[in-house]
Structure formats: C-alpha cells, structure tokens
Amino acid sequence: MVQKILSTVVGAKYVSVLRTWVPNMITWGTVGGVALVHFTDWRVVLDYVPYINGKFRTDE
C-alpha cells in the first residue's frame, strides 16, 4: 500500500532506487550512532538505560 502511494507521488523509478538504498542508509546510520556514543561521554548516554543507570550512581 505504501509503495503504491509513493509510486503515484514520486514515481516508480525513485521508489526502486530508494528500496536499494534503504539497507545502506540503515547500516551507516547505525555506524554513525555507535560512533557518536563512542566519541562522546558514554556515561551521559548510559544514564538513560534503566539497568545500567543504577550501576554508576554516586552518593553525593
């Protein structure tokens, strides 16, 4: 259904091109997300994970 709507709005050629690029975009998006977490302060990100959040709690 979504493909039918997209092909009427955008065109069948561009829907086909998009379908071939989606796995590549997902892969690079994941790599970028992991790199962002790696190069930033990882504790800031892990503070939002419920199980790990209690592990690094400091008593201040």
N, C-alpha and C positions, 0 to 999 in steps of 0.2 A: 504494500500500500504506500509506504514512504517512497519507494523507488518510483512508483507511478506518478506521485505528486512532484517529486524532484525532476523527473524527466519532462514533465509538462512545463515546469517553471524554468529550469536551467537547460535541459536538453539531454538526450541520451548519451551523447559523446562525453559530456562532462561528468555525468553520473558514472560512466565506465572508468574514466580517469580517476575519479575520487575513490572508487572501490579498490583500485590498485594501490593508491597512496595511503589508505587508512592504516594498514598494518605498520607501514614505515613510520607514520606520524605517531602511532601509539608507542612504538619502540623508542623513538627519540624523545618523546615526552616523558617516558619512564626513566630513561637515562638522565635527562635533564633534571627531573625531580630528585633522583638519588644524588646527583652531583650537587644540587642546591643544598640538600640536607648535609652532605659530606663537608662542603666548604663553609657552611655556616655553623653556628653554635648548636651542636646536636642536642644539648640538654634543653634548649628552648623548644625544639620540635618534640622531643620525647616527653616534655611536661604535659602534653595533650593526650598521651597514651595512658589509659587508666591503670593498667597493671604496673607499668614501669614508673609511673609518676610517684608512687609511694616509696620506691627504692632509693631515690635520691633526695628524699626530704631531709632538710636540716632543721635542727631545733634551735631557733634563734629567738 
